[in-house]
């Protein structure tokens, strides 16, 4: 029996397991420290996990894709040595460039273990020796007709171009975000992570002010919405241009999508939704059944973020409204 490993696929409320399966990879972080090599210390990578991930697994070993503390959604076979994959510098806000190629078998139903087979607080990556897990893996691999273990690896995404010269106002906000990002995860020195309200004050409102929005059109905590952005006064539901739903850092803003859509639909059918944790901004388009249309991450800023800025510019709304009035 091959060695069995487990790798995290995100939080229960904000999983990214489908991305790992889509691109035949297992990923862990932190990746912002750069590529692992034997001469680098574990402290540079916030612990021993990256070293273990890079050196201990063998091609052909079994790996489980875990969500939360006890749910497995896929079983895989490791298909490559360690790789540093720059295109995964922003996976739901996490930098996960340390990678292995994996042939995944998506389970028809997630396997939920009743006991803590991955430990009380599962690590981002670890070896698994539980007899319950071994039995489960043997049952999955015993199906000889499965061809997935020989399937071609799926294509990796392209490396997106970084935005080196954003507008000056945004560049200042990016600098602030980078400074914060380097501080807030050190709990012993910083303390608790900033609240949603704090991120609204320090980042989200300055973001909209930089986009030209007058402060009277930015209503914080308006009718239970974290932020309502109005296209004009008075602040009535029919004048709402955008509902902004904020989440605490580390929780995953994606988990607020359903709530944000409900808030928007209850105002008017053309009200878009923006999810944010102050660092990442995700725009969901009401005219396209709230599919994700634009995205920006202040600590991993790409050139495609320019499209989000263009969509949210106040002058663009004013111009559109003026043309429609004519």
Long-range contacts (C-beta under 8 A, 24 or more apart in sequence): 1-134, 1-137, 1-138, 2-58, 2-60, 2-61, 2-62, 3-57, 3-58, 3-61, 3-62, 3-127, 4-61, 4-62, 4-63, 4-64, 4-127, 4-128, 4-129, 4-133, 4-134, 4-137, 5-57, 5-61, 5-62, 5-63, 5-64, 5-78, 5-125, 5-126, 5-127, 5-128, 6-63, 6-64, 6-65, 6-66, 6-72, 6-118, 6-122, 6-125, 6-126, 6-128, 7-63, 7-64, 7-65, 7-66, 7-124, 7-125, 8-66, 8-67, 8-122, 8-124, 8-125, 9-65, 9-66, 9-67, 9-73, 10-67, 10-92, 10-252, 11-67, 11-68, 11-251, 11-252, 11-255, 12-67, 12-68, 12-71, 13-251, 13-252, 13-254, 13-255, 14-92, 14-251, 14-252, 14-253, 14-254, 14-255, 15-67, 16-91, 16-92, 17-65, 17-67, 17-73, 17-74, 19-91, 20-65, 20-74, 20-102, 20-104, 21-65, 21-74, 21-104, 21-106, 22-154, 23-154, 23-155, 23-156, 23-157, 24-79, 24-101, 24-102, 24-103, 24-104, 24-153, 24-154, 24-156, 25-85, 25-88, 25-99, 25-100, 25-101, 25-102, 25-156, 26-63, 26-65, 26-76, 26-78, 26-99, 26-100, 26-102, 26-125, 27-85, 27-88, 27-91, 27-96, 27-97, 27-98, 27-99, 28-53, 28-96, 28-98, 28-124, 28-125, 29-94, 29-95, 29-96, 29-97, 29-98, 29-124, 30-94, 30-95, 31-84, 31-88, 31-89, 31-95, 31-96, 31-97, 31-98, 32-89, 32-95, 34-84, 35-84, 35-97, 36-82, 36-84, 36-98, 49-123, 49-124, 49-125, 49-126, 50-98, 52-125, 52-126, 53-82, 53-98, 53-100, 53-125, 54-82, 54-98, 55-82, 56-127, 57-100, 62-137, 62-141, 63-100, 63-102, 64-128, 64-133, 64-137, 65-104, 66-118, 66-122, 67-110, 69-116, 69-118, 69-121, 69-122, 70-112, 70-113, 70-114, 70-115, 70-116, 70-117, 70-118, 71-110, 71-111, 71-112, 71-113, 72-107, 72-110, 72-111, 72-112, 72-113, 72-136, 73-106, 73-107, 73-110, 73-111, 74-104, 74-105, 74-106, 74-107, 75-104, 75-105, 75-107, 75-137, 75-140, 75-141, 76-102, 76-103, 76-104, 76-105, 77-102, 77-103, 77-149, 78-102, 79-103, 79-153, 85-156, 86-159, 87-156, 87-157, 87-158, 87-159, 87-160, 89-300, 90-297, 90-300, 90-302, 92-252, 92-254, 93-252, 93-253, 93-277, 93-279, 93-280, 93-297, 95-300, 101-153, 103-148, 103-149, 103-150, 103-151, 103-153, 104-148, 105-140, 105-146, 105-148, 105-149, 107-140, 111-136, 160-302, 160-303, 160-304, 161-302, 161-303, 162-300, 162-301, 162-302, 162-303, 163-301, 163-302, 163-303, 163-305, 163-306, 166-301, 166-305, 166-306, 167-210, 167-309, 169-210, 170-210, 170-301, 170-309, 173-203, 173-206, 173-207, 173-210, 173-298, 174-298, 174-299, 174-301, 176-202, 176-203, 177-203, 177-278, 177-279, 177-298, 177-299, 178-298, 178-299, 180-279, 181-279, 181-299, 184-249, 193-248, 193-249, 193-250, 194-248, 194-249, 194-278, 195-248, 196-226, 196-246, 196-247, 196-248, 196-277, 199-246, 199-248, 199-249, 199-276, 199-277, 199-278, 199-279, 200-226, 200-227, 200-246, 200-278, 202-278, 203-278, 203-279, 203-298, 204-244, 204-246, 204-276, 204-278, 207-281, 208-312, 211-309, 211-312, 211-313, 211-314, 212-313, 212-314, 212-315, 213-314, 214-314, 217-314, 224-263, 225-263, 228-267, 231-317, 231-321, 232-321, 237-266, 237-267, 237-268, 238-267, 238-268, 240-264, 240-267, 240-268, 240-271, 241-271, 241-272, 241-317, 242-271, 242-272, 242-273, 242-274, 242-312, 243-267, 243-271, 243-272, 243-273, 243-274, 244-273, 244-274, 244-275, 244-276, 245-273, 245-274, 245-275, 245-276, 246-275, 246-276, 246-277, 246-278, 247-275, 247-276, 247-277, 248-277, 249-277, 249-278, 249-279, 250-277, 251-277, 253-277, 253-280, 253-282, 254-282, 257-284, 257-290, 260-284, 261-290, 264-290, 274-312, 281-308, 283-308, 283-311, 283-312
